[in-house]
Amino acid sequence: MAERDYTKYQKKVISRYYDNRDQIDETRLSELVTNLYLANGEKQKQKLWKSVEDTMTRLKVPATRIAHVLETQDPAVLAEVVKDLQSGKIKPGGK
């Protein structure tokens, strides 16, 4: 794949995005809780749970916790993970 030349401004935007990726993912995870409560179709729910898995993996949530959330597929259990992330019990990005 060809390497793209970015302007100085674009490089700063990209850099800030990745600097704040953990916060963006935390927000995304809390939005997914809401979306799961409101989801109607099974296909839609499965897509949302896949996004949950990807986001928790990026946030470096312990694998056992990810497995438990995905096994139960209960938005309330996922909400507890979000609460733990926000309170600092789980450090985003494994920091």
CNS distance restraints for C-alpha pairs under 8 A (distance, minus, plus):
assign (resid   6 and name CA) (resid  10 and name CA) 5.73 0.50 0.50
assign (resid   6 and name CA) (resid  11 and name CA) 6.07 0.50 0.50
assign (resid   7 and name CA) (resid  11 and name CA) 6.24 0.50 0.50
assign (resid   8 and name CA) (resid  12 and name CA) 6.38 0.50 0.50
assign (resid   9 and name CA) (resid  13 and name CA) 6.34 0.50 0.50
assign (resid  10 and name CA) (resid  14 and name CA) 6.15 0.50 0.50
assign (resid  11 and name CA) (resid  15 and name CA) 6.01 0.50 0.50
assign (resid  12 and name CA) (resid  16 and name CA) 6.10 0.50 0.50
assign (resid  13 and name CA) (resid  17 and name CA) 6.19 0.50 0.50
assign (resid  14 and name CA) (resid  18 and name CA) 6.44 0.50 0.50
assign (resid  15 and name CA) (resid  19 and name CA) 6.08 0.50 0.50
assign (resid  16 and name CA) (resid  20 and name CA) 6.16 0.50 0.50
assign (resid  17 and name CA) (resid  21 and name CA) 5.93 0.50 0.50
assign (resid  20 and name CA) (resid  24 and name CA) 6.28 0.50 0.50
assign (resid  21 and name CA) (resid  25 and name CA) 6.02 0.50 0.50
assign (resid  22 and name CA) (resid  26 and name CA) 6.13 0.50 0.50
assign (resid  22 and name CA) (resid  59 and name CA) 6.35 0.50 0.50
assign (resid  22 and name CA) (resid  92 and name CA) 5.94 0.50 0.50
assign (resid  22 and name CA) (resid  93 and name CA) 6.38 0.50 0.50
assign (resid  23 and name CA) (resid  27 and name CA) 6.25 0.50 0.50
assign (resid  24 and name CA) (resid  28 and name CA) 6.14 0.50 0.50
assign (resid  25 and name CA) (resid  29 and name CA) 6.05 0.50 0.50
assign (resid  25 and name CA) (resid  55 and name CA) 6.15 0.50 0.50
assign (resid  25 and name CA) (resid  58 and name CA) 7.79 0.50 0.50
assign (resid  25 and name CA) (resid  59 and name CA) 6.99 0.50 0.50
assign (resid  26 and name CA) (resid  30 and name CA) 6.43 0.50 0.50
assign (resid  26 and name CA) (resid  59 and name CA) 7.76 0.50 0.50
assign (resid  26 and name CA) (resid  82 and name CA) 7.11 0.50 0.50
assign (resid  26 and name CA) (resid  85 and name CA) 7.36 0.50 0.50
assign (resid  26 and name CA) (resid  86 and name CA) 7.86 0.50 0.50
assign (resid  26 and name CA) (resid  92 and name CA) 7.96 0.50 0.50
assign (resid  27 and name CA) (resid  31 and name CA) 6.28 0.50 0.50
assign (resid  28 and name CA) (resid  32 and name CA) 6.17 0.50 0.50
assign (resid  28 and name CA) (resid  55 and name CA) 7.70 0.50 0.50
assign (resid  29 and name CA) (resid  33 and name CA) 6.54 0.50 0.50
assign (resid  29 and name CA) (resid  52 and name CA) 6.52 0.50 0.50
assign (resid  29 and name CA) (resid  55 and name CA) 6.68 0.50 0.50
assign (resid  29 and name CA) (resid  56 and name CA) 7.64 0.50 0.50
assign (resid  29 and name CA) (resid  82 and name CA) 6.83 0.50 0.50
assign (resid  30 and name CA) (resid  34 and name CA) 6.83 0.50 0.50
assign (resid  30 and name CA) (resid  79 and name CA) 7.10 0.50 0.50
assign (resid  30 and name CA) (resid  82 and name CA) 6.16 0.50 0.50
assign (resid  31 and name CA) (resid  35 and name CA) 6.23 0.50 0.50
assign (resid  32 and name CA) (resid  36 and name CA) 5.98 0.50 0.50
assign (resid  32 and name CA) (resid  48 and name CA) 6.80 0.50 0.50
assign (resid  32 and name CA) (resid  51 and name CA) 7.94 0.50 0.50
assign (resid  32 and name CA) (resid  52 and name CA) 6.87 0.50 0.50
assign (resid  33 and name CA) (resid  37 and name CA) 6.45 0.50 0.50
assign (resid  33 and name CA) (resid  75 and name CA) 5.59 0.50 0.50
assign (resid  33 and name CA) (resid  76 and name CA) 7.82 0.50 0.50
assign (resid  33 and name CA) (resid  78 and name CA) 6.62 0.50 0.50
assign (resid  33 and name CA) (resid  79 and name CA) 6.23 0.50 0.50
assign (resid  34 and name CA) (resid  38 and name CA) 6.37 0.50 0.50
assign (resid  35 and name CA) (resid  39 and name CA) 5.84 0.50 0.50
assign (resid  35 and name CA) (resid  48 and name CA) 7.66 0.50 0.50
assign (resid  36 and name CA) (resid  45 and name CA) 6.35 0.50 0.50
assign (resid  36 and name CA) (resid  48 and name CA) 6.80 0.50 0.50
assign (resid  36 and name CA) (resid  75 and name CA) 6.32 0.50 0.50
assign (resid  37 and name CA) (resid  75 and name CA) 6.58 0.50 0.50
assign (resid  39 and name CA) (resid  44 and name CA) 6.52 0.50 0.50
assign (resid  39 and name CA) (resid  45 and name CA) 6.07 0.50 0.50
assign (resid  40 and name CA) (resid  44 and name CA) 7.12 0.50 0.50
assign (resid  40 and name CA) (resid  45 and name CA) 7.43 0.50 0.50
assign (resid  41 and name CA) (resid  45 and name CA) 6.36 0.50 0.50
assign (resid  42 and name CA) (resid  46 and name CA) 6.20 0.50 0.50
assign (resid  43 and name CA) (resid  47 and name CA) 6.37 0.50 0.50
assign (resid  44 and name CA) (resid  48 and name CA) 6.31 0.50 0.50
assign (resid  45 and name CA) (resid  49 and name CA) 6.15 0.50 0.50
assign (resid  46 and name CA) (resid  50 and name CA) 6.26 0.50 0.50
assign (resid  47 and name CA) (resid  51 and name CA) 6.44 0.50 0.50
assign (resid  48 and name CA) (resid  52 and name CA) 6.21 0.50 0.50
assign (resid  49 and name CA) (resid  53 and name CA) 6.22 0.50 0.50
assign (resid  49 and name CA) (resid  70 and name CA) 7.21 0.50 0.50
assign (resid  49 and name CA) (resid  73 and name CA) 7.51 0.50 0.50
assign (resid  50 and name CA) (resid  54 and name CA) 6.30 0.50 0.50
assign (resid  51 and name CA) (resid  55 and name CA) 6.03 0.50 0.50
assign (resid  52 and name CA) (resid  56 and name CA) 6.06 0.50 0.50
assign (resid  53 and name CA) (resid  57 and name CA) 6.09 0.50 0.50
assign (resid  53 and name CA) (resid  66 and name CA) 6.85 0.50 0.50
assign (resid  53 and name CA) (resid  70 and name CA) 7.38 0.50 0.50
assign (resid  54 and name CA) (resid  58 and name CA) 6.27 0.50 0.50
assign (resid  55 and name CA) (resid  59 and name CA) 6.24 0.50 0.50
assign (resid  56 and name CA) (resid  60 and name CA) 6.16 0.50 0.50
assign (resid  56 and name CA) (resid  61 and name CA) 5.45 0.50 0.50
assign (resid  56 and name CA) (resid  66 and name CA) 6.83 0.50 0.50
assign (resid  57 and name CA) (resid  61 and name CA) 6.04 0.50 0.50
assign (resid  57 and name CA) (resid  63 and name CA) 7.85 0.50 0.50
assign (resid  57 and name CA) (resid  66 and name CA) 7.70 0.50 0.50
assign (resid  58 and name CA) (resid  93 and name CA) 6.95 0.50 0.50
assign (resid  59 and name CA) (resid  92 and name CA) 4.83 0.50 0.50
assign (resid  59 and name CA) (resid  93 and name CA) 4.75 0.50 0.50
assign (resid  59 and name CA) (resid  94 and name CA) 7.10 0.50 0.50
assign (resid  60 and name CA) (resid  92 and name CA) 6.28 0.50 0.50
assign (resid  60 and name CA) (resid  93 and name CA) 5.29 0.50 0.50
assign (resid  60 and name CA) (resid  94 and name CA) 5.47 0.50 0.50
assign (resid  61 and name CA) (resid  65 and name CA) 6.77 0.50 0.50
assign (resid  61 and name CA) (resid  66 and name CA) 6.63 0.50 0.50
assign (resid  61 and name CA) (resid  90 and name CA) 6.87 0.50 0.50
assign (resid  61 and name CA) (resid  91 and name CA) 7.89 0.50 0.50
assign (resid  61 and name CA) (resid  92 and name CA) 7.19 0.50 0.50
assign (resid  61 and name CA) (resid  94 and name CA) 7.61 0.50 0.50
assign (resid  62 and name CA) (resid  66 and name CA) 6.42 0.50 0.50
assign (resid  63 and name CA) (resid  67 and name CA) 6.09 0.50 0.50
assign (resid  64 and name CA) (resid  68 and name CA) 6.18 0.50 0.50
assign (resid  65 and name CA) (resid  69 and name CA) 6.22 0.50 0.50
assign (resid  66 and name CA) (resid  70 and name CA) 6.16 0.50 0.50
assign (resid  67 and name CA) (resid  71 and name CA) 5.90 0.50 0.50
assign (resid  68 and name CA) (resid  72 and name CA) 6.19 0.50 0.50
assign (resid  69 and name CA) (resid  73 and name CA) 5.76 0.50 0.50
assign (resid  69 and name CA) (resid  74 and name CA) 6.90 0.50 0.50
assign (resid  69 and name CA) (resid  77 and name CA) 6.15 0.50 0.50
assign (resid  69 and name CA) (resid  78 and name CA) 6.06 0.50 0.50
assign (resid  70 and name CA) (resid  74 and name CA) 7.97 0.50 0.50
assign (resid  72 and name CA) (resid  77 and name CA) 7.76 0.50 0.50
assign (resid  73 and name CA) (resid  77 and name CA) 7.81 0.50 0.50
assign (resid  74 and name CA) (resid  78 and name CA) 6.61 0.50 0.50
assign (resid  75 and name CA) (resid  79 and name CA) 6.06 0.50 0.50
assign (resid  76 and name CA) (resid  80 and name CA) 6.47 0.50 0.50
assign (resid  77 and name CA) (resid  81 and name CA) 6.73 0.50 0.50
assign (resid  78 and name CA) (resid  82 and name CA) 6.44 0.50 0.50
assign (resid  79 and name CA) (resid  83 and name CA) 6.13 0.50 0.50
assign (resid  80 and name CA) (resid  84 and name CA) 6.14 0.50 0.50
assign (resid  81 and name CA) (resid  85 and name CA) 6.17 0.50 0.50
assign (resid  82 and name CA) (resid  86 and name CA) 6.16 0.50 0.50
assign (resid  83 and name CA) (resid  87 and name CA) 6.08 0.50 0.50
assign (resid  84 and name CA) (resid  88 and name CA) 6.01 0.50 0.50
assign (resid  84 and name CA) (resid  89 and name CA) 4.98 0.50 0.50
assign (resid  84 and name CA) (resid  90 and name CA) 5.69 0.50 0.50
assign (resid  85 and name CA) (resid  89 and name CA) 6.03 0.50 0.50
assign (resid  85 and name CA) (resid  90 and name CA) 4.86 0.50 0.50
assign (resid  85 and name CA) (resid  91 and name CA) 6.38 0.50 0.50
assign (resid  85 and name CA) (resid  92 and name CA) 6.73 0.50 0.50
assign (resid  91 and name CA) (resid  95 and name CA) 5.69 0.50 0.50
